[in-house]
Amino acid sequence: MQEEIHIAGIGGVGMSALAQALLDQGETVSGSDRLLDAGDETGTLACLAAQGVRLCRQDGTGLTPRTARLVISSAIEPDNPEVVRAQALGVPVVHRAAELARLTAGRRLVAVTGTCGKSTVTAMLGCLLEGAGFDPLVVNGAAVAGWSADGTRIGSVRKGAGEWAVIEADESDRSLMVFQPEHAVITNASADHFGLDETLALFASFRDRVPGTVIDGRGADGVPEGARAEGWSGSFRFEGVAYQVPMPGLHNVHNAWHAVRMARALGAAPDRLAGALAAFGGVERRLQRVGRCGAATVVDDYAHNPEKLAAAWTALAAAFPAGVCAVWRPHGYAPLRKMLEGLAMTFAAVCRPQDTLLLPPVYDAGGTADRSVGNDVLASLLREKGVKVLCVRSLDDAETIMRAQAAAGGVLATLGARDPGLPRLALRLAISG
């Protein structure tokens, strides 16, 4: 009987992508998730189950004598029942990054990291290389349009047979240092999980490990020639070739510029790259147009820190002058407390008089946390700065307010990380609107 690789938190974006990549290599995979403990089987979990993944609650019972190793992320605490069970059985416990490094060891590796834009640049680069005939393996942190149109596989992974692999490398837990890429993209750097000095030092150490080309988006490489963003698209020029970017916001023009430059460094033909970029279908939960609700457009986005929120809100405001009505859910108590002042300054800078921000309670996935700073604290700071903000008791209450706003046009946006209820809300608004 074949051994299993057991993944804790398999329903998360990073872990589900790893599971799909392992399945593509013929591995037998099992997994657990706290959502299953609550009786909530998401579309991601259902997709994995349909591919033969044995799913179980995160109580330790999923580990058996067949388990070859337990794969965890940095979110899994040492006293997690599965970690305790693995130690009792003598099952090796490995980090997701180490497992991904093992999986890609036979490929020429390009790693994409940075504080913001990693998933979009990884997706763009994967699609550009696909269009240029490279047939890369891609393991991303978000689903990519066209990679699972029928829902039969996790859309953040492209199963490629070529020599190149493109991965998103996470800086939030320093696990990017596990990888030994031949080339890399560093999108940008700002204070997020660490202070700015610590973040800069981390990326400097990472850069020193890369022997090949490093595309550095932190200002050292200048700005793209002729960069423009209008409405729901943008454009720039590189090496005399005009590129059209089918995504909103100047930040996405920069993302595309990074991806194009790396693809060119790998030898891709510019004419094929221009066509591939123009056909890029976008990334799930990255300014994703979900549909319409009344006179308003519904957009879903993963923005969860000040820089990402500023980029997303600025792009939405430019595309929808009538107004932005957005629900943003803080993805944890510790991040909210750490980013409180930055969030207040960001929303005060980007929110216009015609915009409305809805703040539901902080998303609580359990575990140990200081819950003393909640949505009400942020709302008080924002009101002092003149932002039109409402605390709501739930996403259902937010939905009621957003439906009432739909007649005015503009955009209804669901913003935030971790909570699967946010994209579900966007879908409800679009389907029944």
C-alpha positions in Angstrom: 0.0 0.0 0.0 1.4 3.4 -1.0 2.5 5.8 1.7 0.5 9.0 2.2 1.7 12.6 2.5 -0.6 14.2 5.1 -1.1 18.0 4.8 -2.4 20.0 7.8 -4.6 22.9 6.8 -5.0 21.5 3.3 -7.9 23.9 2.5 -5.7 26.9 2.5 -4.4 28.5 -0.7 -0.8 27.5 -0.2 -1.5 24.0 1.1 -4.1 23.1 -1.5 -1.7 24.2 -4.2 1.0 21.9 -2.8 -1.5 19.1 -2.6 -2.4 19.5 -6.3 1.2 19.6 -7.3 1.9 16.4 -5.3 -1.1 14.7 -6.9 0.2 15.7 -10.3 3.4 13.8 -9.5 1.5 10.7 -8.6 1.7 11.0 -4.8 -1.0 9.8 -2.5 -2.2 12.7 -0.4 -4.4 13.1 2.7 -5.2 16.2 4.6 -7.0 17.9 7.4 -8.5 21.4 7.9 -10.3 23.3 10.7 -13.1 24.0 8.3 -13.9 20.3 8.3 -14.0 20.4 12.1 -16.8 23.0 11.7 -18.6 21.0 9.0 -17.7 23.4 6.3 -16.5 21.8 3.1 -15.4 24.5 0.7 -15.1 24.1 -3.1 -11.4 23.7 -2.7 -11.8 20.8 -0.3 -14.5 19.2 -2.5 -12.1 19.5 -5.5 -9.3 17.7 -3.6 -11.7 15.0 -2.4 -12.9 14.4 -5.9 -9.2 13.7 -6.9 -8.9 11.0 -4.2 -7.5 13.1 -1.3 -8.6 11.5 2.0 -9.9 14.4 4.1 -10.3 14.3 7.9 -10.8 16.6 10.9 -7.7 18.2 12.4 -7.7 16.1 15.5 -4.8 13.7 14.8 -6.8 10.7 13.7 -5.9 11.3 10.1 -2.3 10.2 10.7 -1.8 6.4 10.3 1.1 4.0 10.0 0.9 4.7 6.2 1.7 8.4 6.7 5.2 9.1 5.2 5.4 12.7 6.6 3.2 15.5 7.9 3.4 18.8 6.1 2.6 21.9 8.0 2.7 25.7 7.5 3.9 28.3 10.0 0.2 28.7 11.0 0.2 25.3 12.6 1.1 25.6 16.3 3.4 23.1 18.1 0.5 21.7 20.2 -1.7 21.0 17.2 -3.2 17.5 17.6 -1.7 16.4 14.3 1.8 17.5 15.3 1.5 15.7 18.6 0.2 12.6 16.9 3.0 12.7 14.3 5.6 12.9 17.1 4.0 10.0 18.9 4.1 7.9 15.7 7.6 8.9 14.7 6.3 10.6 11.5 8.6 13.3 10.2 7.1 16.8 10.4 8.2 19.1 7.5 7.4 22.6 6.5 5.5 23.4 3.3 8.4 25.2 1.8 10.7 22.2 2.3 8.2 19.9 0.6 7.8 22.4 -2.3 11.6 22.6 -2.6 11.8 18.8 -2.8 9.0 18.7 -5.4 10.7 21.2 -7.7 14.3 19.9 -7.1 14.5 18.5 -10.6 13.6 21.8 -12.4 15.3 25.0 -13.1 13.6 27.3 -10.6 12.3 30.9 -10.7 11.1 32.2 -7.3 8.8 35.2 -7.0 8.8 37.0 -3.7 8.1 40.4 -2.2 5.6 42.0 0.2 2.9 42.6 -2.4 2.1 41.3 -5.9 3.7 37.9 -5.6 0.7 35.9 -6.7 -0.1 38.2 -9.7 3.5 38.2 -10.9 3.8 34.4 -10.5 0.6 33.9 -12.5 1.6 36.4 -15.2 5.1 34.9 -15.6 3.6 31.4 -15.8 1.1 32.4 -18.5 3.8 34.3 -20.4 6.1 31.3 -20.4 3.2 29.1 -21.4 2.5 31.4 -24.3 6.1 31.4 -25.3 6.2 27.6 -25.4 8.1 26.8 -22.2 5.4 24.6 -20.7 6.4 25.5 -17.1 5.3 23.9 -13.8 3.8 26.8 -11.8 2.8 26.7 -8.1 1.1 29.9 -7.1 -0.6 31.4 -4.1 -3.9 32.1 -6.0 -6.0 30.5 -8.7 -5.3 31.6 -12.3 -8.0 32.0 -14.9 -7.9 29.2 -17.4 -6.0 26.7 -15.3 -9.1 25.0 -13.9 -12.0 26.2 -15.9 -14.0 23.1 -15.2 -13.2 23.0 -11.4 -11.7 19.5 -11.5 -8.3 20.7 -10.2 -6.9 23.4 -8.0 -6.4 26.4 -10.3 -3.3 27.8 -8.6 -1.1 25.0 -10.1 -0.1 24.5 -13.7 1.0 21.0 -14.5 3.9 21.6 -16.9 6.4 19.1 -18.4 9.1 21.7 -19.3 12.4 22.3 -17.5 11.3 25.4 -15.7 9.3 25.8 -12.5 7.9 29.1 -11.2 6.9 29.3 -7.6 5.6 32.0 -5.2 8.0 32.2 -2.3 6.6 33.5 1.0 8.4 36.1 3.0 5.9 36.2 5.9 7.6 33.3 7.8 11.1 33.6 6.1 10.5 30.3 4.3 11.7 31.8 1.1 15.2 31.1 2.4 14.6 27.4 1.9 14.7 27.7 -1.8 17.7 27.7 -4.1 16.3 29.4 -7.3 18.3 30.0 -10.4 16.5 33.3 -11.0 14.1 35.5 -8.9 11.7 38.4 -8.8 11.5 40.6 -5.8 8.3 42.7 -6.4 8.7 45.3 -3.6 9.4 45.6 0.1 7.4 47.2 2.9 6.7 46.7 6.6 4.1 43.9 6.8 4.9 40.8 8.8 8.2 42.4 10.0 9.5 45.9 10.4 10.9 47.5 7.2 14.6 47.1 8.2 14.1 43.4 9.0 12.2 42.9 5.7 14.9 44.6 3.7 17.5 42.5 5.3 15.6 39.3 4.6 15.3 40.2 0.9 18.9 41.1 0.7 19.9 37.7 2.1 17.6 36.0 -0.3 19.0 38.0 -3.3 22.5 36.9 -2.3 21.4 33.2 -2.8 20.3 33.8 -6.4 23.1 33.2 -9.0 21.1 34.3 -12.0 18.9 37.2 -12.9 17.1 39.1 -10.2 14.3 41.4 -11.2 14.1 44.0 -8.4 10.9 46.0 -8.2 11.9 48.0 -5.2 12.8 51.1 -7.2 16.4 50.2 -8.2 15.3 49.2 -11.7 13.4 52.4 -12.4 9.8 52.5 -13.8 8.3 51.0 -17.0 8.4 53.2 -20.0 5.0 54.8 -20.9 3.3 53.2 -17.9 -0.5 54.0 -17.9 -3.5 52.7 -16.2 -7.0 53.7 -17.3 -10.3 52.1 -16.3 -9.8 48.3 -16.2 -6.6 48.1 -18.2 -3.1 49.5 -18.5 -0.1 49.6 -20.8 3.7 50.0 -21.0 6.6 49.6 -23.4 9.7 47.5 -23.0 12.5 47.0 -25.6 10.4 48.8 -28.2 7.4 46.5 -27.8 4.0 47.8 -26.6 2.3 45.6 -23.9 -1.3 45.7 -23.0 -2.2 44.8 -19.4 -5.8 43.5 -19.0 -6.0 44.4 -15.3 -6.7 47.7 -13.5 -4.3 49.8 -11.5 -0.8 51.1 -12.0 0.5 48.4 -9.6 -0.6 45.7 -12.1 1.3 47.5 -14.9 4.4 47.2 -12.7 3.6 43.6 -12.0 3.4 42.8 -15.7 6.6 44.7 -16.3 8.4 42.5 -13.8 7.0 39.3 -15.4 7.9 40.4 -18.9 11.4 41.3 -18.0 12.0 37.9 -16.3 10.4 36.0 -19.3 12.8 37.9 -21.6 15.7 37.0 -19.3 14.8 33.4 -19.8 14.8 33.8 -23.6 11.1 34.2 -24.4 10.4 36.0 -27.7 8.9 39.5 -27.2 6.1 39.1 -29.8 4.8 36.0 -28.1 5.0 37.7 -24.7 2.9 40.6 -25.9 0.1 38.3 -27.1 0.2 36.2 -24.0 0.0 39.2 -21.7 -2.9 40.7 -23.6 -4.7 37.3 -23.2 -4.0 37.0 -19.5 -7.3 36.2 -17.8 -6.4 37.4 -14.3 -6.0 35.9 -10.9 -8.7 34.8 -8.5 -9.3 37.4 -5.7 -7.0 39.9 -7.3 -9.4 42.7 -8.4 -11.5 39.9 -9.8 -14.7 41.1 -11.5 -17.4 38.6 -10.3 -20.4 40.1 -11.9 -23.1 42.7 -11.4 -25.5 43.6 -8.6 -28.1 46.1 -9.8 -26.3 49.0 -11.3 -23.0 48.1 -9.5 -20.1 45.9 -10.5 -19.0 43.3 -7.9 -15.3 42.9 -7.4 -13.4 40.5 -5.0 -9.9 41.1 -3.8 -7.4 39.6 -1.3 -6.1 42.9 0.0 -5.2 42.7 3.6 -2.4 45.0 4.5 -2.1 48.8 4.0 -0.1 48.6 0.7 -2.4 46.1 -0.9 -5.5 48.0 0.3 -4.2 51.2 -1.1 -3.4 49.7 -4.5 -6.8 48.0 -4.7 -8.9 50.9 -3.5 -7.0 53.4 -5.7 -7.6 51.2 -8.8 -11.3 50.8 -7.9 -11.8 54.5 -7.3 -10.2 55.3 -10.7 -12.4 52.8 -12.5 -15.6 53.7 -10.6 -15.9 57.4 -9.9 -19.5 56.9 -8.7 -18.2 55.3 -5.5 -16.8 52.3 -3.8 -18.8 50.4 -1.2 -16.5 47.8 0.3 -16.5 45.3 3.1 -13.0 44.7 4.5 -12.5 42.0 7.1 -9.3 42.0 9.2 -7.8 38.5 8.8 -6.5 38.2 12.4 -6.2 40.0 15.7 -2.4 40.2 15.7 -2.2 41.6 12.2 -4.9 44.2 13.0 -3.1 45.3 16.1 0.3 45.5 14.4 -1.0 47.4 11.3 -3.6 49.6 13.1 -2.1 53.0 12.5 -1.0 52.1 8.9 -4.5 50.9 8.1 -6.1 54.1 9.5 -3.7 56.3 7.4 -4.3 54.2 4.3 -8.1 54.3 4.4 -8.1 58.0 5.3 -5.9 58.6 2.2 -7.9 56.6 -0.3 -11.5 56.8 0.8 -13.5 59.6 -0.9 -16.7 61.3 0.3 -18.7 59.0 -2.0 -17.0 55.8 -0.6 -18.3 53.6 2.2 -16.2 51.1 4.3 -17.9 48.3 6.1 -16.0 46.6 9.0 -17.2 43.2 10.2 -15.6 41.5 13.3 -12.1 40.2 12.9 -11.8 36.8 11.3 -11.1 34.3 14.1 -9.7 31.0 13.0 -9.1 29.9 16.6 -5.8 29.3 18.4 -4.1 31.6 20.9 -4.5 35.3 20.2 -4.8 38.7 22.0 -8.4 39.7 21.1 -8.3 43.1 22.7 -8.1 45.1 19.5 -11.2 44.6 17.2 -13.0 46.3 14.3 -14.5 48.9 16.6 -11.0 50.3 17.5 -10.1 50.8 13.8 -13.6 52.3 13.1 -13.1 54.9 15.8 -9.7 55.9 14.3 -11.2 56.2 10.9 -14.2 58.3 12.0 -11.7 60.7 13.6 -10.1 61.0 10.1 -13.4 61.6 8.3 -13.9 58.2 6.7 -17.4 57.0 6.2 -17.2 53.7 8.1 -19.8 51.3 9.6 -19.2 48.4 11.9 -21.4 45.5 11.0 -22.1 42.4 13.0 -21.6 39.9 10.2 -21.1 39.5 6.5 -24.9 39.0 6.2 -25.4 42.5 7.6 -22.8 43.9 5.2 -24.6 42.2 2.3 -27.9 44.0 3.2 -26.1 47.4 3.1 -24.3 46.6 -0.1 -27.5 45.6 -1.9 -29.1 48.8 -0.8 -26.1 50.7 -2.3 -26.2 48.8 -5.6 -28.8 51.1 -7.2 -26.3 54.0 -7.1 -23.9 52.2 -9.4 -20.2 52.2 -8.7 -18.6 49.1 -7.3 -19.3 46.7 -4.5 -16.1 45.1 -3.2 -15.3 42.3 -0.9 -11.7 42.7 0.5 -9.6 40.6 2.8 -7.7 37.4 3.4 -8.3 34.0 5.0 -12.1 34.2 5.4 -13.9 32.0 2.7 -17.0 34.0 3.4 -15.7 37.0 1.5 -15.6 35.4 -2.0 -18.9 33.7 -1.2 -20.5 37.0 -0.4 -19.2 38.4 -3.7 -20.7 35.5 -5.6 -24.1 35.9 -3.8 -24.2 39.5 -4.7 -23.4 38.8 -8.3 -25.7 35.8 -8.8 -28.8 37.2 -7.2 -28.2 40.9 -8.0 
